[in-house]
């Protein structure tokens, strides 16, 4: 591995494991703390976009905020794994499926961890939501890379 590749790899490994620690800490929050965090974010969004939802709408929005947070956490993790794997091996075809697999396995262990946290529950549906976030972010990252590659190809020709 070239020195530049090695430093890039070490950066991605560090960021990946730091992000995994952040996810673990979020999952270690009890149900009340986790709900409170979602409520604060929803309150902020209400002020920014100047709306006041009904209690039913607020419950639905809170649910959506929590699930979007799950998708984002594991989407970011998948992109970090992709960066780590690409830095280690170059642009191999297996890096995308491997980044997804590593993120999905971590999502499963995260749901297992939540079984032991007061007021939380490990759910297969949450694992599927986490994993779908990984797929969406990887797909989006792939699409951006393709657009950049096509733009660079056109500018050279």
N, C-alpha and C positions, 0 to 999 in steps of 0.2 A: 504494500500500500504506500502510495506517495505521501510525503509529509503533509501536503495540502489536504489530501484525502483523509489522512489519519486525523488531522485536527477537525475536519468537518465531521467525520464519524464520531469522534469524542464529543463534539458539540451536540450532535443529534442524540447520542446515547444519553447524555446528561439531561437534555431537555425532555426526552421520552420518559426517563425514570422519574424526573421531577414532576412531570404531568401525571404519571401514575400515582405518585404520592398525593398530589392534589385531589385526584379522584377518590383515593382511599379516605382522605380526611373529610371530604364532602359526604361520603357514605357512612362515616363514623358518627355523623351528627344524628342525634335522636330525631324522631318524627316531628316533634314540636319545633326544634331548631330548623329543620329542613323546610317545614311548612312556612315558618316565619321568614325565611330567606326568600321563598317564592312570593310571599305576600308583599315584602318590601319591593321586590322587582316589579310586581304588578302595580303597586302604588306609584312607583316612579314612572312607569309607562303611562298610567292614567293621567298623571300630571303633564307629561311631555306631550301626549296626544290629545289632551283636554277632553277626556270622556269620563263618565261616571257609570260604570256598569251596574246592572241590577244584581241582586244576590245570586241568582241563577247563572247569569252571564259571568259574574266574578268567579264562581266555582269552576265553570268551564274554562275560562281564561287561565285560572291558576293551574288547572290540569295541563293545559297546553303549554304553559310556561315551563312546568316541571319536565314534561316530556321533551320539549325542545332543548332544555338544558342537558338532559341525558344524551340526546342525539349529538349535541355540540361537543360535549366532553369526549365522547368516543370517536367522533369525527376528527377532532384535533389529534387524539391519540393515534388514529390510523395514519394521518398525514405525517406525524412524527416518526412512527414506525417505518413508513415509506421512505422518509429521508434517511433514517438510520440504515435501512437495508440497501438503498441506492448508494449511499456513501461507502458501504462495505463491499458491494459487489458490482457497482455500475448499474446500468439500466437493463437488468435482466428481466425477462418476462414474468418470472415467478414473484417479483417483489410486490406487486399489487395483491395477489391472492395471499401471500404470506403476511403482509401488513394487515389485511382484513382478518386473517385467522388469529394473529396475535392479539388484535384488538377485541375480537369476539370472545376469545378464551378469557381475556382479562375482564370483559364484561360479565361473563359467567361467574368468575371468582368474586367479582364485585357484588353480584346478586346473592351469592352464597354468604359473603361477609355480612350483608344486610340482615340475614336471618338472626344474627346475634346482636343486633342493635335495637334498643328499645324504641318501639313505635314505628319500626321499619319492617319491610317484608321483602324477601327475595322472590321475584316473580319471573317466570319464563317470558311473559309479555314484555317486561322491562328489558330483559336480555335481548329480545328481538328488536325492540326500539333502539337500544344501544348499538346493536349490530347494524341496523339499518342506517344509523347515523354514520357509522364507519363506511358503509358502502356509498352513501350519498357524497360524503366528503372526498372519498377516493375517486369517485366518478367525476366530481367537479374538478378536482386537481388534475386528473387525466385530461379533461376537456380543455382546461386552461393551458396545459403543456402542449396539447395538439394545436391550439390556436396560435400560441407563441411560435411553435415550430413552423406552422404554415406561413405565418407572417415573415419569419426570417428567411424561409425558402423563397418567397415571392420577392423580397427585397434584394436578394442576391441575383435573381434571374432577370 
